[in-house]
Amino acid sequence: MFTDNPKSKIQDPRSAFTLVELLVVIAIIGILIALLLPAVQAAREAARRLQCANNMKQLGLAMHNYHAAHGSFPPGAIGADPVTGSKAGNIRTPFVVFILPYLEQTTRYDLYDFSKSWMSQPKAVGEYLTVWHCPSDTSRRMWHASDVFQEYKGNYALIWGQNTYMDQVKRSPFFLEYGARIADIRDGTSNTLAMAEMLQSPSDQGDPIDRRGRIWNDDSSCYQVSTKLTPNTSAPDMARCADRPEMGLPCTHSGGNVHQDYMASRSRHPGGVQVLMCDGSVHFASESIQLDVWQALSSQAGAEPVQPPWN
C-alpha cells in the first residue's frame, strides 16, 4: 500500500527564476531587440524607397503620355516671362496641372479653371496627391494667412538647369513657357534628368515663409531643382526659405530675387536621391556623385561626354 511522502509536497526552491536570472533574460531580450531594430528600420526604408521609385515611374509615364498627345513634354510653368521672370498680370499655371489627366486625376483636372491663376482655384484642386509624396518624408501643407487656395506640397521636382532659376546657358527639358520635344534632347533621353527628389519644408503659421516643396506654385524655389549643388549637400539652398540645417534643409534667404535662386535635390533616403530620366527610367543618384557629372546630366543638348554612373 502506497502512502503520501510528506517531502514530495515541499516545492523545490530551484524550480522558480531568481531575480538575477530574470534580469539576465531581460538583458538578452533587450540585446536581441537592439540588434533587430536596425534591420526592421532598414527593411521599412527599403519599402518606402521602392514606393518612392514607383511614384516617379508613374510621373515619367504621365509625362510621356502627355508628349504622345501634345508633341512635347509639359511646360515647366506658364505665365512668367522666360527672359525676365516677370509674372505681372499673367495667368499662372504650374507643371503639375498638365499631367493630372494622365495620373488618374481627371476629376481634379476638370475642376481646374485655366482662365484663372493657380492660387484662385478651388481648394479641392490642391488636396494631397499620393503620387507626389515620398513615404520617407513628412507630408506638409503650405500655410496661408488668408482662407484661399491651401495646397499640399510634394517631393518630386523638375530639373531646372545647372545654375540659378533664370540661368539659360544650357537649357534643360523644362523651363518657363517651355517643354522639350524628345527630338530636342540631343544628349539622349537616358542621359538627361527630368525630375529629382526634393524635401517638403515646414511652412506652418508663424514660421518664416519656406516655399521648398510647393508643387502648386510656379515661383522659383518651389518645385524647380537645379544641379548647381550635389544631392543632399550641406551647402545651403539660395531661395525663399527658412534655414533648417537640423532637418537637412539649410538655406540662405534670397529675398525673392529669381535671378539668384537655386535649390538642391534632397531626400530622406540614406546616401542619395531618386531621379527620373527623360526616357522614363528611375535610378538612385549617390550624394557622392561628382558635380561635373551631375551638372552634365541636367542639360538636354550639352554634348558632354558623360554617362550616368548607374549605367
C-alpha positions as CSV (number, residue, x, y, z in Angstrom):
1,M,0.0,0.0,0.0
2,F,1.3,3.4,-1.0
3,T,1.3,6.4,1.3
4,D,2.0,10.0,0.6
5,N,5.5,11.2,1.1
6,P,5.4,14.4,3.0
7,K,8.7,15.5,1.4
8,S,7.1,15.4,-2.1
9,K,4.8,18.2,-1.1
10,I,7.6,20.6,-0.4
11,Q,8.2,22.8,-3.5
12,D,11.7,22.6,-4.9
13,P,13.2,26.1,-4.5
14,R,15.2,25.8,-7.7
15,S,12.1,25.5,-9.9
16,A,11.5,29.3,-10.0
17,F,13.5,32.1,-11.6
18,T,15.8,34.0,-9.4
19,L,16.0,37.8,-9.7
20,V,19.4,37.5,-11.3
21,E,18.2,35.0,-13.9
22,L,15.2,37.2,-14.7
23,L,17.5,40.2,-15.2
24,V,19.8,38.2,-17.5
25,V,16.8,37.1,-19.6
26,I,15.6,40.7,-19.9
27,A,19.1,41.9,-20.9
28,I,19.3,39.2,-23.6
29,I,15.9,40.2,-24.9
30,G,17.0,43.8,-25.0
31,I,20.1,43.0,-26.9
32,L,18.1,41.0,-29.4
33,I,15.7,43.9,-29.9
34,A,18.6,46.3,-30.3
35,L,20.1,44.0,-33.0
36,L,16.8,43.5,-34.7
37,L,15.6,47.1,-34.8
38,P,18.1,48.4,-37.4
39,A,17.2,45.5,-39.6
40,V,13.5,46.3,-39.3
41,Q,14.1,50.0,-39.9
42,A,16.3,49.2,-43.0
43,A,13.5,46.9,-44.3
44,R,10.9,49.7,-43.9
45,E,13.1,52.3,-45.6
46,A,13.7,49.8,-48.5
47,A,9.9,49.5,-48.9
48,R,9.5,53.3,-48.7
49,R,12.3,53.8,-51.3
50,L,10.6,51.3,-53.6
51,Q,7.3,53.1,-53.3
52,C,9.1,56.4,-54.0
53,A,10.6,54.9,-57.2
54,N,7.2,53.7,-58.3
55,N,5.8,57.2,-57.8
56,M,8.5,58.6,-60.1
57,K,7.8,55.9,-62.7
58,Q,4.2,57.0,-62.7
59,L,5.2,60.6,-63.2
60,G,7.5,59.6,-66.0
61,L,4.8,57.6,-67.7
62,A,2.4,60.5,-67.4
63,M,4.9,62.9,-69.0
64,H,5.4,60.5,-71.9
65,N,1.7,60.1,-72.4
66,Y,1.4,63.9,-72.4
67,H,4.2,64.0,-75.0
68,A,2.3,61.5,-77.2
69,A,-0.8,63.6,-77.1
70,H,0.8,67.1,-77.5
71,G,4.1,66.5,-79.2
72,S,6.2,67.7,-76.4
73,F,6.7,67.4,-72.6
74,P,4.6,69.7,-70.4
75,P,5.9,73.2,-69.9
76,G,7.7,73.8,-66.6
77,A,5.3,76.7,-65.9
78,I,3.0,79.0,-67.8
79,G,2.6,82.7,-67.1
80,A,6.1,84.0,-66.5
81,D,8.4,85.8,-68.9
82,P,11.2,83.4,-69.8
83,V,13.7,86.2,-70.0
84,T,12.9,88.4,-67.0
85,G,10.8,86.0,-64.9
86,S,8.1,88.7,-64.5
87,K,4.5,87.4,-63.9
88,A,2.8,90.8,-63.9
89,G,-0.8,90.4,-64.9
90,N,-0.4,86.9,-66.4
91,I,-2.4,83.7,-65.8
92,R,0.0,81.4,-63.9
93,T,-0.2,77.6,-64.2
94,P,2.3,75.2,-62.7
95,F,3.6,72.0,-64.3
96,V,1.6,69.6,-62.1
97,V,-1.7,70.6,-63.7
98,F,-0.8,69.4,-67.2
99,I,-0.2,65.8,-66.3
100,L,-3.2,65.3,-63.9
101,P,-5.3,63.5,-66.6
102,Y,-2.5,61.0,-67.1
103,L,-2.3,60.3,-63.3
104,E,-6.0,59.2,-63.0
105,Q,-6.8,62.7,-61.7
106,T,-9.4,63.7,-64.3
107,T,-11.9,64.9,-61.7
108,R,-9.3,67.3,-60.2
109,Y,-8.2,68.4,-63.7
110,D,-11.8,69.2,-64.6
111,L,-12.1,71.4,-61.6
112,Y,-9.1,73.5,-62.8
113,D,-10.1,76.8,-64.4
114,F,-7.4,77.7,-66.9
115,S,-8.8,81.3,-67.1
116,K,-7.5,81.9,-63.6
117,S,-4.1,81.5,-62.0
118,W,-3.3,78.5,-59.7
119,M,-3.9,80.5,-56.4
120,S,-7.5,81.2,-57.5
121,Q,-8.5,77.6,-58.0
122,P,-11.0,75.6,-55.8
123,K,-9.4,74.2,-52.7
124,A,-10.1,70.6,-53.8
125,V,-7.6,71.1,-56.6
126,G,-4.7,71.4,-54.2
127,E,-5.5,68.4,-52.0
128,Y,-3.0,65.7,-51.2
129,L,-1.6,63.9,-54.2
130,T,-0.3,60.4,-53.2
131,V,1.8,60.0,-56.3
132,W,3.7,63.2,-55.5
133,H,4.6,62.2,-51.9
134,C,7.6,60.0,-50.9
135,P,6.7,58.0,-47.8
136,S,10.2,58.6,-46.4
137,D,9.4,62.2,-45.9
138,T,6.7,64.0,-43.9
139,S,3.7,65.4,-45.8
140,R,3.4,69.2,-45.5
141,R,0.8,71.7,-46.3
142,M,1.5,75.3,-47.2
143,W,0.1,77.7,-44.7
144,H,-1.5,81.0,-45.9
145,A,-2.7,83.9,-43.9
146,S,-5.9,84.1,-45.9
147,D,-8.5,81.4,-46.4
148,V,-7.6,80.8,-50.1
149,F,-6.0,78.0,-52.0
150,Q,-4.4,75.8,-49.3
151,E,-2.2,73.4,-51.2
152,Y,-0.2,70.3,-50.2
153,K,3.4,70.1,-51.0
154,G,5.3,67.3,-52.8
155,N,8.6,65.5,-53.1
156,Y,9.4,65.4,-56.9
157,A,10.9,68.4,-58.6
158,L,11.6,69.3,-62.2
159,I,15.3,69.7,-63.1
160,W,15.7,73.3,-63.9
161,G,19.2,73.5,-65.3
162,Q,22.7,73.8,-63.9
163,N,22.7,77.1,-62.1
164,T,20.1,79.6,-60.9
165,Y,16.3,79.8,-61.6
166,M,16.7,82.2,-64.6
167,D,20.0,80.8,-66.0
168,Q,19.7,79.7,-69.6
169,V,23.3,78.9,-70.6
170,K,22.4,75.2,-71.2
171,R,18.6,74.7,-71.3
172,S,17.1,71.7,-69.5
173,P,14.0,69.9,-70.9
174,F,11.7,72.2,-68.7
175,F,11.6,75.9,-68.3
176,L,9.2,78.8,-68.2
177,E,6.8,78.5,-71.2
178,Y,8.8,75.6,-72.4
179,G,8.6,71.8,-72.5
180,A,11.1,69.9,-74.7
181,R,10.3,67.5,-77.5
182,I,12.1,64.2,-77.4
183,A,13.9,65.3,-80.6
184,D,15.3,68.3,-78.7
185,I,17.1,66.1,-76.2
186,R,20.2,65.5,-78.3
187,D,22.2,64.2,-75.3
188,G,19.8,61.3,-75.2
189,T,16.7,60.8,-73.1
190,S,18.5,58.1,-71.0
191,N,21.3,60.6,-70.3
192,T,19.1,63.6,-69.3
193,L,17.5,64.3,-66.0
194,A,13.8,65.1,-65.9
195,M,13.0,65.1,-62.2
196,A,14.7,64.6,-58.8
197,E,13.6,64.4,-55.2
198,M,13.2,67.4,-53.0
199,L,12.2,67.7,-49.4
200,Q,8.9,69.2,-48.1
201,S,9.9,72.0,-45.7
202,P,7.6,73.0,-42.8
203,S,5.5,76.1,-43.7
204,D,3.3,76.4,-40.7
205,Q,1.7,79.5,-39.2
206,G,4.4,81.6,-37.5
207,D,7.3,80.1,-39.4
208,P,9.4,82.2,-41.8
209,I,7.9,81.5,-45.3
210,D,9.5,78.4,-46.8
211,R,8.4,77.6,-50.3
212,R,10.5,74.5,-50.8
213,G,8.4,71.5,-51.9
214,R,5.5,73.5,-53.3
215,I,4.2,71.9,-56.5
216,W,1.1,74.2,-56.8
217,N,3.2,77.3,-57.4
218,D,5.1,78.5,-60.5
219,D,7.6,80.6,-58.5
220,S,11.3,79.8,-58.1
221,S,12.5,77.7,-55.2
222,C,9.2,75.7,-55.2
223,Y,9.4,72.7,-57.4
224,Q,12.4,73.5,-59.5
225,V,15.7,71.9,-58.6
226,S,19.0,72.8,-60.3
227,T,22.2,70.8,-60.3
228,K,24.3,73.7,-59.0
229,L,24.7,71.7,-55.8
230,T,25.1,67.9,-55.4
231,P,22.3,65.8,-53.9
232,N,21.8,66.1,-50.1
233,T,24.5,68.7,-49.8
234,S,25.1,70.5,-46.5
235,A,25.6,73.7,-48.6
236,P,22.5,75.9,-48.3
237,D,19.8,76.5,-50.9
238,M,19.5,80.1,-52.1
239,A,15.8,80.5,-52.0
240,R,12.8,81.9,-50.3
241,C,13.1,79.6,-47.3
242,A,14.0,79.2,-43.6
243,D,17.4,77.9,-42.5
244,R,16.8,74.4,-41.0
245,P,20.1,72.6,-41.2
246,E,19.0,70.2,-38.4
247,M,16.3,68.9,-40.7
248,G,18.6,68.6,-43.7
249,L,17.2,71.9,-45.1
250,P,19.9,74.6,-44.9
251,C,19.0,77.9,-46.6
252,T,20.2,81.3,-47.3
253,H,17.2,83.5,-47.9
254,S,17.4,85.1,-51.3
255,G,14.9,87.9,-50.7
256,G,12.9,86.8,-53.7
257,N,15.5,87.5,-56.4
258,V,14.6,85.0,-59.1
259,H,17.9,85.6,-60.8
260,Q,19.9,84.1,-57.9
261,D,17.5,81.4,-56.6
262,Y,18.6,77.8,-56.7
263,M,17.6,74.6,-54.8
264,A,19.4,71.3,-54.4
265,S,17.9,67.9,-54.7
266,R,17.4,66.4,-51.2
267,S,15.8,63.3,-49.8
268,R,15.4,61.2,-46.6
269,H,17.0,58.2,-48.2
270,P,20.4,57.4,-46.8
271,G,23.2,58.0,-49.3
272,G,21.4,59.8,-52.2
273,V,18.2,60.7,-54.1
274,Q,16.0,59.1,-56.6
275,V,15.9,60.6,-60.1
276,L,13.7,60.3,-63.1
277,M,15.4,60.4,-66.6
278,C,13.7,61.7,-69.7
279,D,13.3,58.1,-71.0
280,G,11.1,57.3,-68.0
281,S,13.6,55.2,-66.1
282,V,14.2,55.8,-62.4
283,H,17.6,55.5,-60.7
284,F,19.3,56.2,-57.4
285,A,21.9,59.0,-57.6
286,S,24.5,58.9,-54.9
287,E,25.2,62.0,-52.9
288,S,28.9,61.5,-53.7
289,I,28.3,61.9,-57.4
290,Q,30.8,64.3,-59.0
291,L,29.5,67.7,-59.5
292,D,30.5,67.9,-63.2
293,V,28.7,64.6,-63.9
294,W,25.6,65.7,-62.0
295,Q,25.5,69.0,-64.0
296,A,26.1,67.3,-67.3
297,L,23.1,65.1,-66.7
298,S,20.8,68.2,-66.4
299,S,21.4,69.6,-69.9
300,Q,19.5,68.3,-72.9
301,A,22.0,69.3,-75.6
302,G,25.3,70.0,-73.9
303,A,27.2,67.3,-75.8
304,E,29.1,66.4,-72.6
305,P,30.9,63.0,-72.9
306,V,29.4,61.7,-69.7
307,Q,27.4,58.6,-69.0
308,P,25.1,58.3,-65.9
309,P,27.0,56.5,-63.1
310,W,24.3,53.9,-62.8
311,N,24.7,52.6,-66.4
